[in-house]
Amino acid sequence: MLTAFARAFRTPDLRKKILFTLFIIVLFRIGAILPTPNVNVEQLKETADLAKKGSQGQTLQLVDLFSGGALLKLSVFALGIMPYITASIILQLLTVVIPRLEALKKEGQAGTTKITQYTRYLTVALAILQATGIVAMAATGSLFGNAGSGESVLYDESVFPIITMVIVMVAGTSVIMWFGEMITDRGVGNGMSILIFTQVVAVFPAQFWGIYQAKSAFVFALVIIVGIAIMAGVVFVEQAQRRIPVQYAKRMVGRRMYGGTSTYIPLKVNQAGIIPVIFASSLLYLPQLATQLWPENKFLNQTVAPYLRPDNPWHMAIFFAFIVFFTYFYVAITFNPTEVADNMKKYGGFIPGIRPGRPTAEYLDFVLTRITTPGALYLGLVALIPMVAFAMLEATNDFPFGGTSILIVVGVGLDTVKQVESQLQQRNYEGFLR
């Protein structure tokens, strides 16, 4: 990876793209620490620190992850990239349900542009809802688990200042979308993925320092070693794939001969990515949010709340089961074996030993089901790492290696390196001439 970036810096146009990407990242981080108007910064810092040490620490870590620590600072970019991620997932799911969206998806670049425009509109709508909820919860103190001295983190709780904060946060989300598109067009890698990567990595130094201060140097070194081992395992699984061979028969089109080539269909072990973990985390966050909104409800706070603790075995089991379920669900709606088989048959392709058409679709479904099983178990185990760390080290709020964070870091890192290497191959043919 370092070799690829070193070679990229020696290429003038790639160097410009990398420097432009770094410039956007710097602006992005500045916006993440710039507080919105009407925020009492000193009181906010004191309240957030107390909340992280309390029983709501895991919940706050979950909702704060995709903002790079900006949410609990109520900064301009407090919402982070999460509204865009949610909008993208919703549009992707609706594409399977709504025929109009499915038709747009098949129209190529024009349809993709239209879906992207819908995603932007939905992102702004979700940002308005989330910003309103966050500001309201900050005003009542429920955003921080009612921690602190009881003094409000807002200077003025009247209507106009609240509306101003909501507008600023929604505008921040729109700027983040623009940053992501700028990186995609003029920088290196997928812009939105790079910004997500930046938000996750931004909290690593504080987490490492928290482990070093709270625990001994031996525990700190042990966490580093375990983290490197986990990262190596995640890289191995993320790169793993089942390659199904496909042969294309020769056919005449006009006076030219086409086909006669061999290729393969790559089915990744982790076909769903991090989406199942996000789904499961969001679903489990709902009862935790309910306990904060209605603290006087005895059923929520006495019966349900004990099962919401991250070190509770039932909580871990339900979380694991949700991830396995959503992995199968997401793979089922994003990969259609029948459609793939029909496209292969249309262009004269077939799997050796398998008849085209329905037998090919059944074979692909069989292979996909079997390969999704280890992928779902892998996602569940990786997502449980912070909870296991909490049970063993009582340091879940400071444990950086595990769950969604490590999956994002490894996935985006691998994808960015592949894009840099592909652009280097377009400009340097020495490897092909040797």
C-alpha positions as a Markdown table, in Angstrom:
| # | Residue | x | y | z |
|---|---|---|---|---|
| 1 | Met | 0.0 | 0.0 | 0.0 |
| 2 | Leu | 2.8 | 2.5 | 0.9 |
| 3 | Thr | 4.6 | 1.6 | -2.3 |
| 4 | Ala | 1.6 | 2.4 | -4.4 |
| 5 | Phe | 1.1 | 5.8 | -2.7 |
| 6 | Ala | 4.9 | 6.5 | -3.1 |
| 7 | Arg | 4.7 | 5.8 | -6.8 |
| 8 | Ala | 1.5 | 7.9 | -7.0 |
| 9 | Phe | 3.3 | 11.0 | -5.5 |
| 10 | Arg | 6.0 | 10.6 | -8.3 |
| 11 | Thr | 3.2 | 11.0 | -10.9 |
| 12 | Pro | 2.2 | 14.7 | -11.3 |
| 13 | Asp | -1.5 | 14.3 | -12.0 |
| 14 | Leu | -2.0 | 11.7 | -9.3 |
| 15 | Arg | -0.1 | 13.8 | -6.8 |
| 16 | Lys | -2.5 | 16.7 | -7.5 |
| 17 | Lys | -5.5 | 14.4 | -6.9 |
| 18 | Ile | -4.0 | 13.1 | -3.6 |
| 19 | Leu | -3.2 | 16.6 | -2.4 |
| 20 | Phe | -6.7 | 17.8 | -3.4 |
| 21 | Thr | -8.2 | 14.9 | -1.4 |
| 22 | Leu | -6.1 | 15.7 | 1.6 |
| 23 | Phe | -7.2 | 19.4 | 1.4 |
| 24 | Ile | -10.9 | 18.4 | 1.4 |
| 25 | Ile | -10.2 | 16.1 | 4.4 |
| 26 | Val | -8.6 | 19.0 | 6.3 |
| 27 | Leu | -11.7 | 21.3 | 5.6 |
| 28 | Phe | -13.9 | 18.4 | 6.6 |
| 29 | Arg | -12.2 | 18.0 | 10.0 |
| 30 | Ile | -12.3 | 21.8 | 10.6 |
| 31 | Gly | -16.0 | 21.7 | 10.2 |
| 32 | Ala | -16.2 | 18.8 | 12.6 |
| 33 | Ile | -14.7 | 20.8 | 15.4 |
| 34 | Leu | -16.4 | 24.1 | 14.6 |
| 35 | Pro | -19.4 | 24.5 | 17.0 |
| 36 | Thr | -22.8 | 25.6 | 15.9 |
| 37 | Pro | -24.2 | 28.9 | 17.1 |
| 38 | Asn | -25.9 | 29.0 | 20.5 |
| 39 | Val | -23.8 | 26.2 | 22.0 |
| 40 | Asn | -22.1 | 26.5 | 25.4 |
| 41 | Val | -18.8 | 24.8 | 24.6 |
| 42 | Glu | -17.4 | 24.5 | 28.1 |
| 43 | Gln | -20.7 | 23.0 | 29.5 |
| 44 | Leu | -21.0 | 20.8 | 26.5 |
| 45 | Lys | -17.5 | 19.3 | 27.0 |
| 46 | Glu | -18.1 | 18.6 | 30.7 |
| 47 | Thr | -21.5 | 17.0 | 30.0 |
| 48 | Ala | -20.2 | 14.8 | 27.1 |
| 49 | Asp | -17.2 | 13.6 | 29.2 |
| 50 | Leu | -19.5 | 12.6 | 32.1 |
| 51 | Ala | -21.9 | 10.9 | 29.7 |
| 52 | Lys | -19.2 | 8.8 | 28.1 |
| 53 | Lys | -18.2 | 7.5 | 31.5 |
| 54 | Gly | -21.8 | 6.6 | 32.4 |
| 55 | Ser | -24.1 | 3.8 | 31.6 |
| 56 | Gln | -25.0 | 5.3 | 28.2 |
| 57 | Gly | -21.4 | 5.3 | 26.9 |
| 58 | Gln | -21.9 | 2.5 | 24.4 |
| 59 | Thr | -25.0 | 4.1 | 23.1 |
| 60 | Leu | -23.3 | 7.5 | 22.6 |
| 61 | Gln | -20.3 | 5.7 | 21.0 |
| 62 | Leu | -22.7 | 4.1 | 18.5 |
| 63 | Val | -24.4 | 7.4 | 17.5 |
| 64 | Asp | -21.2 | 9.4 | 17.5 |
| 65 | Leu | -19.1 | 6.9 | 15.4 |
| 66 | Phe | -20.2 | 8.2 | 11.9 |
| 67 | Ser | -19.6 | 11.9 | 12.9 |
| 68 | Gly | -16.0 | 11.4 | 13.9 |
| 69 | Gly | -16.8 | 12.7 | 17.4 |
| 70 | Ala | -18.6 | 15.7 | 16.0 |
| 71 | Leu | -22.0 | 14.8 | 17.3 |
| 72 | Leu | -21.3 | 15.2 | 21.0 |
| 73 | Lys | -19.6 | 18.5 | 20.2 |
| 74 | Leu | -22.8 | 19.8 | 18.4 |
| 75 | Ser | -20.5 | 21.0 | 15.6 |
| 76 | Val | -21.4 | 22.3 | 12.1 |
| 77 | Phe | -20.9 | 18.8 | 10.7 |
| 78 | Ala | -22.5 | 17.1 | 13.7 |
| 79 | Leu | -24.7 | 14.9 | 11.5 |
| 80 | Gly | -21.7 | 13.7 | 9.6 |
| 81 | Ile | -22.3 | 11.4 | 6.6 |
| 82 | Met | -25.0 | 9.3 | 8.3 |
| 83 | Pro | -28.0 | 11.0 | 6.6 |
| 84 | Tyr | -26.4 | 10.3 | 3.2 |
| 85 | Ile | -25.7 | 6.6 | 4.1 |
| 86 | Thr | -29.3 | 6.2 | 5.3 |
| 87 | Ala | -30.7 | 7.8 | 2.2 |
| 88 | Ser | -28.5 | 5.6 | 0.0 |
| 89 | Ile | -29.6 | 2.4 | 1.7 |
| 90 | Ile | -33.3 | 3.4 | 1.5 |
| 91 | Leu | -33.0 | 4.1 | -2.2 |
| 92 | Gln | -31.2 | 0.9 | -2.8 |
| 93 | Leu | -33.9 | -1.1 | -1.0 |
| 94 | Leu | -36.7 | 0.9 | -2.8 |
| 95 | Thr | -35.1 | 0.0 | -6.1 |
| 96 | Val | -36.2 | -3.6 | -5.6 |
| 97 | Val | -39.7 | -2.6 | -4.6 |
| 98 | Ile | -40.6 | 0.3 | -6.9 |
| 99 | Pro | -40.6 | -0.5 | -10.6 |
| 100 | Arg | -39.9 | 3.1 | -11.6 |
| 101 | Leu | -36.6 | 3.1 | -9.7 |
| 102 | Glu | -35.7 | -0.3 | -11.0 |
| 103 | Ala | -36.3 | 1.0 | -14.6 |
| 104 | Leu | -34.1 | 4.0 | -13.8 |
| 105 | Lys | -31.3 | 1.7 | -12.6 |
| 106 | Lys | -31.3 | -0.2 | -15.9 |
| 107 | Glu | -31.1 | 3.0 | -18.0 |
| 108 | Gly | -27.4 | 3.4 | -17.4 |
| 109 | Gln | -25.7 | 6.7 | -16.6 |
| 110 | Ala | -28.9 | 8.8 | -17.0 |
| 111 | Gly | -30.8 | 6.6 | -14.6 |
| 112 | Thr | -28.0 | 6.6 | -12.1 |
| 113 | Thr | -27.8 | 10.4 | -12.2 |
| 114 | Lys | -31.6 | 10.6 | -11.5 |
| 115 | Ile | -31.3 | 8.2 | -8.6 |
| 116 | Thr | -28.4 | 10.2 | -7.2 |
| 117 | Gln | -30.5 | 13.3 | -7.4 |
| 118 | Tyr | -33.3 | 11.5 | -5.4 |
| 119 | Thr | -30.7 | 10.5 | -2.9 |
| 120 | Arg | -29.6 | 14.1 | -2.3 |
| 121 | Tyr | -33.2 | 15.2 | -1.8 |
| 122 | Leu | -33.8 | 12.4 | 0.7 |
| 123 | Thr | -30.5 | 13.2 | 2.5 |
| 124 | Val | -31.6 | 16.8 | 3.1 |
| 125 | Ala | -35.0 | 15.6 | 4.4 |
| 126 | Leu | -33.4 | 13.1 | 6.7 |
| 127 | Ala | -30.9 | 15.7 | 7.9 |
| 128 | Ile | -33.8 | 18.1 | 8.8 |
| 129 | Leu | -35.4 | 15.3 | 10.9 |
| 130 | Gln | -32.2 | 14.2 | 12.6 |
| 131 | Ala | -31.0 | 17.7 | 13.3 |
| 132 | Thr | -34.3 | 18.6 | 14.9 |
| 133 | Gly | -34.2 | 15.5 | 17.1 |
| 134 | Ile | -30.6 | 16.1 | 18.1 |
| 135 | Val | -31.0 | 19.7 | 19.0 |
| 136 | Ala | -34.2 | 18.9 | 21.0 |
| 137 | Met | -32.5 | 16.0 | 22.8 |
| 138 | Ala | -29.5 | 18.3 | 23.6 |
| 139 | Ala | -31.8 | 20.9 | 25.0 |
| 140 | Thr | -33.4 | 18.4 | 27.4 |
| 141 | Gly | -30.2 | 16.6 | 28.2 |
| 142 | Ser | -31.4 | 13.2 | 27.0 |
| 143 | Leu | -28.7 | 13.2 | 24.2 |
| 144 | Phe | -26.1 | 12.8 | 26.9 |
| 145 | Gly | -28.1 | 10.3 | 29.1 |
| 146 | Asn | -29.1 | 13.2 | 31.5 |
| 147 | Ala | -25.5 | 13.4 | 32.6 |
| 148 | Gly | -23.9 | 16.6 | 33.9 |
| 149 | Ser | -24.8 | 19.2 | 36.4 |
| 150 | Gly | -28.3 | 19.8 | 34.9 |
| 151 | Glu | -27.3 | 23.1 | 33.3 |
| 152 | Ser | -28.3 | 23.3 | 29.6 |
| 153 | Val | -25.6 | 23.1 | 26.9 |
| 154 | Leu | -27.5 | 25.7 | 24.9 |
| 155 | Tyr | -27.4 | 29.4 | 25.7 |
| 156 | Asp | -30.9 | 30.1 | 24.5 |
| 157 | Glu | -33.7 | 27.5 | 24.1 |
| 158 | Ser | -36.2 | 29.8 | 22.3 |
| 159 | Val | -37.5 | 28.9 | 18.8 |
| 160 | Phe | -35.3 | 31.1 | 16.6 |
| 161 | Pro | -31.9 | 30.0 | 18.0 |
| 162 | Ile | -33.1 | 26.3 | 17.8 |
| 163 | Ile | -34.2 | 26.8 | 14.1 |
| 164 | Thr | -30.8 | 28.5 | 13.4 |
| 165 | Met | -28.9 | 25.4 | 14.8 |
| 166 | Val | -31.0 | 23.0 | 12.7 |
| 167 | Ile | -30.4 | 25.1 | 9.5 |
| 168 | Val | -26.6 | 25.2 | 10.2 |
| 169 | Met | -26.5 | 21.4 | 10.7 |
| 170 | Val | -28.5 | 20.6 | 7.6 |
| 171 | Ala | -26.3 | 23.0 | 5.6 |
| 172 | Gly | -23.3 | 21.2 | 7.0 |
| 173 | Thr | -24.6 | 17.9 | 5.7 |
| 174 | Ser | -25.1 | 19.4 | 2.3 |
| 175 | Val | -21.5 | 20.6 | 2.3 |
| 176 | Ile | -20.4 | 17.1 | 3.2 |
| 177 | Met | -22.2 | 15.7 | 0.2 |
| 178 | Trp | -20.5 | 18.3 | -2.0 |
| 179 | Phe | -17.1 | 17.4 | -0.5 |
| 180 | Gly | -17.7 | 13.8 | -1.3 |
| 181 | Glu | -18.7 | 14.5 | -4.9 |
| 182 | Met | -15.6 | 16.7 | -5.3 |
| 183 | Ile | -13.3 | 14.0 | -4.1 |
| 184 | Thr | -14.9 | 11.5 | -6.4 |
| 185 | Asp | -14.6 | 13.8 | -9.4 |
| 186 | Arg | -11.2 | 15.5 | -8.8 |
| 187 | Gly | -9.6 | 13.4 | -6.1 |
| 188 | Val | -8.7 | 9.7 | -5.4 |
| 189 | Gly | -11.2 | 7.1 | -4.4 |
| 190 | Asn | -14.9 | 7.2 | -3.6 |
| 191 | Gly | -15.5 | 10.5 | -1.9 |
| 192 | Met | -18.2 | 9.4 | 0.5 |
| 193 | Ser | -16.2 | 6.4 | 1.5 |
| 194 | Ile | -13.1 | 8.5 | 2.1 |
| 195 | Leu | -15.1 | 10.9 | 4.4 |
| 196 | Ile | -16.5 | 7.9 | 6.3 |
| 197 | Phe | -13.0 | 6.6 | 6.7 |
| 198 | Thr | -11.8 | 10.0 | 8.0 |
| 199 | Gln | -14.6 | 10.2 | 10.5 |
| 200 | Val | -13.9 | 6.7 | 11.9 |
| 201 | Val | -10.1 | 7.2 | 12.0 |
| 202 | Ala | -10.4 | 10.6 | 13.6 |
| 203 | Val | -11.5 | 9.1 | 17.0 |
| 204 | Phe | -8.6 | 6.5 | 17.1 |
| 205 | Pro | -6.0 | 8.8 | 18.7 |
| 206 | Ala | -8.3 | 9.7 | 21.6 |
| 207 | Gln | -9.3 | 6.0 | 22.1 |
| 208 | Phe | -5.7 | 4.9 | 22.1 |
| 209 | Trp | -4.8 | 7.6 | 24.6 |
| 210 | Gly | -7.8 | 6.7 | 26.8 |
| 211 | Ile | -6.6 | 3.0 | 26.9 |
| 212 | Tyr | -3.1 | 4.1 | 27.8 |
| 213 | Gln | -4.3 | 6.3 | 30.6 |
| 214 | Ala | -6.9 | 4.0 | 32.1 |
| 215 | Lys | -4.9 | 0.7 | 31.8 |
| 216 | Ser | -1.3 | -0.3 | 32.0 |
| 217 | Ala | 1.3 | -0.2 | 29.2 |
| 218 | Phe | 1.0 | -4.0 | 28.9 |
| 219 | Val | -2.8 | -3.8 | 28.2 |
| 220 | Phe | -2.1 | -1.0 | 25.7 |
| 221 | Ala | 0.5 | -3.1 | 23.9 |
| 222 | Leu | -1.8 | -6.1 | 24.0 |
| 223 | Val | -4.7 | -4.1 | 22.4 |
| 224 | Ile | -2.3 | -3.0 | 19.6 |
| 225 | Ile | -1.3 | -6.6 | 19.0 |
| 226 | Val | -4.8 | -7.9 | 19.0 |
| 227 | Gly | -5.9 | -5.0 | 16.8 |
| 228 | Ile | -3.3 | -5.8 | 14.2 |
| 229 | Ala | -4.3 | -9.5 | 14.3 |
| 230 | Ile | -8.0 | -8.6 | 13.8 |
| 231 | Met | -7.1 | -6.2 | 11.0 |
| 232 | Ala | -5.2 | -9.0 | 9.2 |
| 233 | Gly | -8.1 | -11.4 | 9.6 |
| 234 | Val | -10.6 | -8.8 | 8.3 |
| 235 | Val | -8.3 | -8.1 | 5.2 |
| 236 | Phe | -8.1 | -11.9 | 4.6 |
| 237 | Val | -11.9 | -12.3 | 4.7 |
| 238 | Glu | -12.7 | -9.1 | 2.7 |
| 239 | Gln | -10.4 | -10.3 | -0.1 |
| 240 | Ala | -11.8 | -13.8 | -0.1 |
| 241 | Gln | -14.2 | -14.7 | -3.0 |
| 242 | Arg | -15.6 | -17.7 | -4.8 |
| 243 | Arg | -14.9 | -17.4 | -8.5 |
| 244 | Ile | -17.6 | -19.2 | -10.6 |
| 245 | Pro | -16.2 | -19.8 | -14.1 |
| 246 | Val | -18.2 | -18.6 | -17.1 |
| 247 | Gln | -17.6 | -19.5 | -20.7 |
| 248 | Tyr | -19.0 | -17.5 | -23.6 |
| 249 | Ala | -19.8 | -19.3 | -26.9 |
| 250 | Lys | -18.6 | -17.8 | -30.2 |
| 251 | Arg | -21.3 | -16.0 | -32.2 |
| 252 | Met | -21.4 | -13.9 | -35.4 |
| 253 | Val | -22.7 | -10.3 | -35.3 |
| 254 | Gly | -22.6 | -9.0 | -38.8 |
| 255 | Arg | -19.3 | -9.9 | -40.2 |
| 256 | Arg | -17.4 | -10.1 | -36.9 |
| 257 | Met | -17.0 | -13.0 | -34.5 |
| 258 | Tyr | -17.6 | -12.3 | -30.8 |
| 259 | Gly | -17.3 | -14.5 | -27.7 |
| 260 | Gly | -15.2 | -17.6 | -27.2 |
| 261 | Thr | -13.8 | -16.1 | -24.0 |
| 262 | Ser | -13.6 | -17.3 | -20.4 |
| 263 | Thr | -14.3 | -15.2 | -17.3 |
| 264 | Tyr | -15.7 | -15.7 | -13.9 |
| 265 | Ile | -18.4 | -14.3 | -11.5 |
| 266 | Pro | -16.7 | -13.2 | -8.2 |
| 267 | Leu | -18.9 | -13.9 | -5.2 |
| 268 | Lys | -17.3 | -12.3 | -2.1 |
| 269 | Val | -17.6 | -14.1 | 1.2 |
| 270 | Asn | -18.7 | -10.8 | 2.7 |
| 271 | Gln | -21.1 | -9.8 | -0.1 |
| 272 | Ala | -23.1 | -7.5 | 2.1 |
| 273 | Gly | -20.3 | -5.3 | 3.4 |
| 274 | Ile | -21.0 | -3.4 | 6.6 |
| 275 | Ile | -24.7 | -2.8 | 5.9 |
| 276 | Pro | -26.0 | -5.6 | 8.2 |
| 277 | Val | -24.0 | -4.2 | 11.1 |
| 278 | Ile | -25.5 | -0.8 | 10.5 |
| 279 | Phe | -29.0 | -2.2 | 10.3 |
| 280 | Ala | -28.6 | -4.3 | 13.5 |
| 281 | Ser | -27.0 | -1.4 | 15.4 |
| 282 | Ser | -29.8 | 1.0 | 14.4 |
| 283 | Leu | -32.5 | -1.5 | 15.4 |
| 284 | Leu | -31.0 | -2.1 | 18.8 |
| 285 | Tyr | -30.5 | 1.6 | 19.3 |
| 286 | Leu | -34.3 | 2.2 | 19.2 |
| 287 | Pro | -35.0 | 0.8 | 22.7 |
| 288 | Gln | -32.0 | 2.5 | 24.0 |
| 289 | Leu | -33.3 | 5.8 | 22.6 |
| 290 | Ala | -36.7 | 5.1 | 24.1 |
| 291 | Thr | -35.2 | 4.7 | 27.6 |
| 292 | Gln | -33.6 | 8.2 | 27.2 |
| 293 | Leu | -36.8 | 9.8 | 25.9 |
| 294 | Trp | -39.0 | 8.3 | 28.7 |
| 295 | Pro | -36.8 | 8.0 | 31.8 |
| 296 | Glu | -39.9 | 7.6 | 34.1 |
| 297 | Asn | -41.3 | 4.6 | 32.3 |
| 298 | Lys | -40.7 | 1.6 | 34.7 |
| 299 | Phe | -41.1 | -1.1 | 32.0 |
| 300 | Leu | -38.3 | 0.5 | 29.8 |
| 301 | Asn | -35.9 | 1.4 | 32.6 |
| 302 | Gln | -36.4 | -1.6 | 34.9 |
| 303 | Thr | -37.3 | -4.5 | 32.6 |
| 304 | Val | -35.8 | -3.6 | 29.2 |
| 305 | Ala | -32.8 | -1.5 | 30.2 |
| 306 | Pro | -30.7 | -4.3 | 31.8 |
| 307 | Tyr | -30.8 | -6.2 | 28.5 |
| 308 | Leu | -29.5 | -3.2 | 26.6 |
| 309 | Arg | -26.1 | -3.2 | 28.3 |
| 310 | Pro | -23.4 | -4.2 | 25.9 |
| 311 | Asp | -21.9 | -6.8 | 28.4 |
| 312 | Asn | -25.3 | -8.6 | 28.7 |
| 313 | Pro | -25.2 | -12.0 | 27.0 |
| 314 | Trp | -28.7 | -11.7 | 25.7 |
| 315 | His | -27.9 | -8.3 | 24.1 |
| 316 | Met | -24.9 | -9.9 | 22.4 |
| 317 | Ala | -27.0 | -12.9 | 21.2 |
| 318 | Ile | -29.7 | -10.7 | 19.8 |
| 319 | Phe | -27.2 | -8.4 | 18.1 |
| 320 | Phe | -25.4 | -11.4 | 16.5 |
| 321 | Ala | -28.8 | -12.9 | 15.3 |
| 322 | Phe | -29.8 | -9.6 | 13.8 |
| 323 | Ile | -26.5 | -9.3 | 11.9 |
| 324 | Val | -26.9 | -12.9 | 10.5 |
| 325 | Phe | -30.5 | -12.2 | 9.5 |
| 326 | Phe | -29.8 | -8.8 | 7.8 |
| 327 | Thr | -26.8 | -10.3 | 6.0 |
| 328 | Tyr | -29.0 | -12.9 | 4.3 |
| 329 | Phe | -31.7 | -10.3 | 3.7 |
| 330 | Tyr | -29.4 | -7.7 | 2.1 |
| 331 | Val | -27.6 | -10.3 | -0.1 |
| 332 | Ala | -31.0 | -11.6 | -1.3 |
| 333 | Ile | -32.2 | -8.2 | -2.4 |
| 334 | Thr | -28.9 | -7.0 | -4.0 |
| 335 | Phe | -27.9 | -10.1 | -5.9 |
| 336 | Asn | -30.6 | -11.6 | -8.1 |
| 337 | Pro | -29.4 | -15.1 | -9.4 |
| 338 | Thr | -32.3 | -15.2 | -11.9 |
| 339 | Glu | -31.4 | -11.9 | -13.5 |
| 340 | Val | -27.7 | -12.9 | -13.7 |
| 341 | Ala | -28.6 | -16.2 | -15.3 |
| 342 | Asp | -30.9 | -14.5 | -17.8 |
| 343 | Asn | -28.1 | -12.0 | -18.8 |
| 344 | Met | -25.6 | -14.8 | -19.2 |
| 345 | Lys | -28.0 | -16.7 | -21.4 |
| 346 | Lys | -28.8 | -13.5 | -23.5 |
| 347 | Tyr | -25.1 | -13.0 | -24.4 |
| 348 | Gly | -24.3 | -16.7 | -24.9 |
| 349 | Gly | -22.6 | -17.4 | -21.5 |
| 350 | Phe | -22.8 | -20.5 | -19.5 |
| 351 | Ile | -21.2 | -22.2 | -16.5 |
| 352 | Pro | -19.4 | -25.3 | -17.5 |
| 353 | Gly | -21.5 | -28.4 | -16.5 |
| 354 | Ile | -24.6 | -26.3 | -15.8 |
| 355 | Arg | -27.4 | -25.8 | -18.2 |
| 356 | Pro | -28.3 | -22.1 | -19.0 |
| 357 | Gly | -31.4 | -20.5 | -17.6 |
| 358 | Arg | -33.2 | -21.8 | -14.5 |
| 359 | Pro | -30.5 | -24.5 | -13.6 |
| 360 | Thr | -27.9 | -21.7 | -13.7 |
| 361 | Ala | -30.0 | -19.5 | -11.4 |
| 362 | Glu | -30.5 | -22.4 | -8.9 |
| 363 | Tyr | -26.8 | -23.1 | -8.9 |
| 364 | Leu | -25.9 | -19.5 | -8.3 |
| 365 | Asp | -28.5 | -19.3 | -5.5 |
| 366 | Phe | -27.1 | -22.5 | -3.9 |
| 367 | Val | -23.5 | -21.2 | -4.0 |
| 368 | Leu | -24.5 | -17.8 | -2.7 |
| 369 | Thr | -26.4 | -19.3 | 0.2 |
| 370 | Arg | -23.5 | -21.4 | 1.3 |
| 371 | Ile | -20.9 | -18.7 | 0.9 |
| 372 | Thr | -23.1 | -16.2 | 2.8 |
| 373 | Thr | -23.1 | -18.4 | 5.9 |
| 374 | Pro | -19.4 | -17.8 | 6.8 |
| 375 | Gly | -19.7 | -14.2 | 5.8 |
| 376 | Ala | -22.6 | -13.6 | 8.2 |
| 377 | Leu | -20.8 | -15.4 | 11.0 |
| 378 | Tyr | -17.7 | -13.4 | 10.3 |
| 379 | Leu | -19.6 | -10.1 | 10.5 |
| 380 | Gly | -21.3 | -11.1 | 13.7 |
| 381 | Leu | -18.0 | -12.1 | 15.4 |
| 382 | Val | -16.3 | -8.9 | 14.3 |
| 383 | Ala | -19.2 | -6.7 | 15.5 |
| 384 | Leu | -19.1 | -8.4 | 18.9 |
| 385 | Ile | -15.4 | -7.6 | 19.5 |
| 386 | Pro | -16.1 | -4.2 | 21.3 |
| 387 | Met | -18.8 | -5.9 | 23.5 |
| 388 | Val | -16.4 | -8.7 | 24.5 |
| 389 | Ala | -13.7 | -6.1 | 25.2 |
| 390 | Phe | -16.2 | -4.3 | 27.5 |
| 391 | Ala | -16.9 | -7.5 | 29.4 |
| 392 | Met | -13.2 | -8.4 | 29.7 |
| 393 | Leu | -11.5 | -5.0 | 30.0 |
| 394 | Glu | -14.4 | -2.7 | 30.8 |
| 395 | Ala | -13.2 | -0.5 | 28.0 |
| 396 | Thr | -15.7 | -0.6 | 25.3 |
| 397 | Asn | -15.8 | 3.2 | 24.9 |
| 398 | Asp | -12.1 | 3.2 | 24.2 |
| 399 | Phe | -11.7 | 0.0 | 22.2 |
| 400 | Pro | -10.9 | 1.0 | 18.6 |
| 401 | Phe | -10.5 | -2.4 | 16.9 |
| 402 | Gly | -13.8 | -4.0 | 16.2 |
| 403 | Gly | -17.3 | -3.7 | 14.9 |
| 404 | Thr | -18.2 | -1.2 | 12.3 |
| 405 | Ser | -15.0 | 0.9 | 12.6 |
| 406 | Ile | -12.6 | -1.8 | 11.6 |
| 407 | Leu | -14.8 | -3.0 | 8.7 |
| 408 | Ile | -14.9 | 0.6 | 7.4 |
| 409 | Val | -11.2 | 1.2 | 7.8 |
| 410 | Val | -10.2 | -2.0 | 6.1 |
| 411 | Gly | -12.8 | -1.9 | 3.3 |
| 412 | Val | -12.2 | 1.8 | 2.3 |
| 413 | Gly | -8.4 | 1.3 | 2.6 |
| 414 | Leu | -8.4 | -1.7 | 0.3 |
| 415 | Asp | -10.7 | 0.0 | -2.2 |
| 416 | Thr | -8.7 | 3.2 | -2.3 |
| 417 | Val | -5.4 | 1.3 | -2.8 |
| 418 | Lys | -7.0 | -0.7 | -5.7 |
| 419 | Gln | -8.1 | 2.6 | -7.4 |
| 420 | Val | -4.6 | 4.1 | -7.0 |
| 421 | Glu | -3.0 | 1.0 | -8.4 |
| 422 | Ser | -5.4 | 0.9 | -11.3 |
| 423 | Gln | -4.6 | 4.6 | -12.2 |
| 424 | Leu | -0.9 | 3.8 | -11.9 |
| 425 | Gln | -1.3 | 0.9 | -14.4 |
| 426 | Gln | -2.9 | 3.3 | -16.9 |
| 427 | Arg | 0.1 | 5.6 | -16.7 |
| 428 | Asn | 2.9 | 3.1 | -16.3 |
| 429 | Tyr | 3.3 | 0.1 | -18.5 |
| 430 | Glu | 6.7 | -1.1 | -17.2 |
| 431 | Gly | 5.1 | -4.1 | -15.5 |
| 432 | Phe | 3.6 | -5.3 | -18.9 |
| 433 | Leu | 6.9 | -4.9 | -20.8 |
| 434 | Arg | 9.1 | -6.9 | -18.4 |
